[in-house]
Amino acid sequence: MLADNARAIACYRRCGFREEGREREAALVDGTWRDDLVMGILAHEHTTQREDPDDVGAGAEQPWVTLAPHYERARGREDSLDRLVEWPPKEVLGDVTGRSVLDVGCGDGSKLVELVRAGARACVGVDVSGHFVGDGGEGGAAAPDPELVQCDLNELESIPGVAGRTFDRVLFLQSFGYATDPVRTLRTARSLLTDDGFVLLTRTHPIRYAVERTELNGTSLGEEYYSTERFSYATGWNDQVRLHKQPSTIADLLTVFSAAGLWVETAVEPQLSDDDRRRHPHKQRWMDTYLGILVFRLRPHPGR
């Protein structure tokens, strides 16, 4: 890569890559010779990486344990954007009848319960909080309840109920940001897919955080969107708990997907329905300013 491509270099460093060399004046760009940077990672380095404070999700587990019940209460509100635009992502998820589902970062498991009631089978939910629904919801469920496991998503390959199995759908619903090694986590998810399976991953739109930081810091959108400095923020669920994030761009996300051997089959940016715009105009105003989420359907690259 070009030696002055700071965004790409920062992304590869977060994935564990190291600088291995520099090819001086190796690339002719717009009539100017520029250096190329060579970066690499050894197999044993990749498999033995440990949590680093500069990683995307480092240190996020304990705050989430505290926030989880507050989040579930917030998403239960009638005007929750989680219910208005994020769930269920039918356009991307498709029919789950007869499909096995692994929900990574499942919260209290209630979304997975909904999928079981819609016909999904052999479902497993994983979340670090352990605050799970008790009996599948109101009145009980006719279908068997999903298996809900308290565990860290960064240990996906060794989680009881997951190891040695495959799934038709692997979901990361706003949980991918807690992965300390995003590429490794997605590679593990890819290895858990059936032949025709896919990963469904949702992320808060990167521009949202950039806009919020411009309002806070009095900076420009470009400065914040392309910043590589970690930042912290208080959620709307509990303002006493702050989360820490590493800024990312859409290009960063695509780079991680590709490094994990996945390609984007479908990407959508869900919006409020006309009816919900009329019922909740304050939510539409928020969406107009901060955008919303990105929903990706990821499939394995053939032969990788």
N, C-alpha and C positions, 0 to 999 in steps of 0.2 A: 504494500500500500504506500501511498505518498507519505513522506516523513512529516509533512505539515498538516496531515488529516487528523487533527486532535480528537474529533469525535470518535472516529473509527479506532484510533489507538486506545482511547479510554475504554471503549466497549470491549475490545479484545483483552485488555488488562483485567477487566472485571471478570472475564471468563477464564482467567488463569494463564493467558499467553504471556510470553516474555520476549523482549527484544533480543534478537540473535545476530543481527548484523545490519549494515547500511550499505546500499549500493549508491555510490555518489554519482549525481547527474545521470541517472539511469532512465529517466522519463522526460520526454519532450512535451510540455504542456503549454499551449498558446505561445509557442516560440521560445519558451524558457526551459532550460534543463533543470530538473528538480530531482532530489534524492528519493530513493525508495527505501522503506523500512521493512526488514524481514522479521516476522514474529512467529513463534512456534511454541508448542507444548508437547512434552513427552507423555506417553501413555500412563506411566506410573505417577506422574505429577497430576494428571487429570483425575485419576481414580483415588488419589489420597488427599485431595484438597480439603482444607478445613475452613470453618467459618472465619471470615476476615471482616474487620469493622468497616472496610470500604465496599463490601459486597452489597448488592441491591437490597437484600432482605435481612441483613445481619442485625441481630438484636430485636427483631420484630415479634418474636414468638410470645414473650412475656406480656408486652402491651396488648397483644391480641387476646390473650387469656382474660385480661381484665375487660377489654372492650366487647367481647363476644356477646354477652347478654344484652348490652346496651344497643348493639347493632341489630339484634333480632327484634327488640322492641321497636326500634325505629323503622325497620322494614315492614312491620305490621301495620303501620299507619296507612290510611287510604291514599294519601298523596305521596307516598314513598316512591322515589324514582326507581328503586329496585323493582317494585311491582308494576310501575307505569311503563317503563321502557326496557328494563334489563331482564326480567323473568316473566314467563319462560321465553327463551330465544328460539321460538318455534321455527322461524325462517331458516335458521342455521342448524338447529338440532335435529329437526325432522321427526318422523314417527319413531317412538321408542318401543313399540310393541314387540315383545320377544327379544329385546336387546339387553345386553348386560352393560351396566354403567358403573364407572368408578368416579366418584366425586371427590376431588382432591382439594381440601380446604372447604369442607361441606357445611361449616357453621354448626347449627343445631341439628342438621340432617333433614329439615322439613322439606327442602326442595327435592331431595332424593326420594322422600316419601311420596311426594306428588308424582314423580316419574314412575314409581312402583304402581301407584294407583292407575296410571295411564297405560300400564301394561309392560313396563320394564321388568326384567328378571335378574336374579343373581347379582344384586347391586351391593356395592360397598361404598361407604363414606368415611373419609379420614379427616380429622381436624385436631389441632393441638389443644383446643380449649376443653374438650370433654363435656361441654354443655349440650347434651343431646336430648331430643324429644323422647318422651318415655314410652309411648305405645303406638306411634304411627299417626297420632292426631286424634281429632274428635271422633268419638264413636267407634274407634278401632278401624282397621283396614282389612278388607277381604283378602287382599294379597299378602304374602309374607312380608314382614318388615325388613328393610335393608339392614345389612350388617354395618354398624357404626363403630369405628375404632378411634381411640384417642392416640394420636401419634403425630410426629413432625413430618410434614410433607417432604423435608429434605432427606428423609430416610425411606423413601417410597419403595425401593427395591427389597427392603427387608421387613415391611409391615405385615403383621399377621392378617391373613385373609386376602392379601394382594400378591405376595411372592408366589411365583409359579403359575399364576393365572393370566388369562388374557380377557380383554373387555372390548365390546363394540364401540363404546364411547368413553373417553376419559375427559373429565370436565375440570377446568381451572376457572372458577367463577370469581373473579377479583382476588384470587389467592396467589397468582403467579408472582406477584411482587414480593412475596415472602420467601422466595427461593434464594438461598445463599449462593448457589451455583446454577443459574438459569439454564445453561446449555445442558449440564448433566441431568437436571431434573426433567427437562423435555426429552432427552435421549432415553431416560428410564421410562417415561410415559409412552414413548414410541414403541419400546420393546414390549409393552404390555398390551398393545393393540392386536386385535384379530386381523386377518388378512384384509378385510374391507373396512376396518375401523378407522376412526379419526379422533383427533383432539379438538375439543371446543374450548377456546380460551377467550376470556373477556378481560379487558384492561380499561381503567379510567383513561380518557383521552389525554395524552401528554400536554396538550395545549391548555387544558384546564388548570393544571398546577402552574404553568408558566403565567397565565393571566392572573391567577391569585397572587403570585409573587411580584408581578409588576405593580399591582395595586398596593401591596405591602411595602415594597422597596422603592417605588417611584422610578423604576427602570423601564426599558423598552421590552416589547414582547420577544424580539429576537435575542436580546441579551439573556433573558431567562430561559427561553426554549433551548438555546444552545449551551447553556451553562453546564459545567461538569461538577459543580460544587454540591455536596449533599445538603439537604435542608430538612427542617422539622416543621410539623404543623399539628394543630389540634383538630380533631374530628368534630363533626356536629353531634356525635353520639355521646361523647363524654369529654368536655373541654379540659378536664384535669389530666388527661393522658395524651401525650404527644407521640406521634409516629415519625420515624426518620426515613427519608427516601433519597435514592440516587436519581437525579433527573435522567430522563431518557427521551429520545425522539422516536418517531415512527420508524425511521431508518434503523435505529438501534434494535427495535423489536424484530424487524425483518432480518437483520443480521443474526440475531440469536436463533430465530426459527431455522434459518438456513444452516447455521453451524450445528444444530441438533438433527439435521437430516429431514426437515419438514418443509413443505411448501404450502402456501396459502391458496386453498381452493376457493374459499369465499370469505369476504370481509364486508361487514355491514356496520352502519352507525345508526342504531335505532332511534326513532323520534317519537314524540307523543302523538297519539291519534288525534284526529280533529275533535272528537268528543272530550278527550282528556285536556286538550288545550282550552276548551271552553270551561270545563269544570275546575281546572287548576291553573289559572293564568299566571300565578306566581312561579309555578314550576316551568312554564314556557319561557318566562323572562330569564330564569336562571339558566336554562338550556341555551338561550340566545347568546348569553354572555360566556358561559363556561363549557359549552358543548356537552358531551355526555360520555358515552363509552364506545369502545371498539370491540366488535365481536369477530373472532377469527375461527374458521374451520380449517384445521391443519391436517394434511395427510403426509405419510412418509414418502420421501423420494425413492423411486424404484431403485433397487440395487445398493442402497446406502444403509 
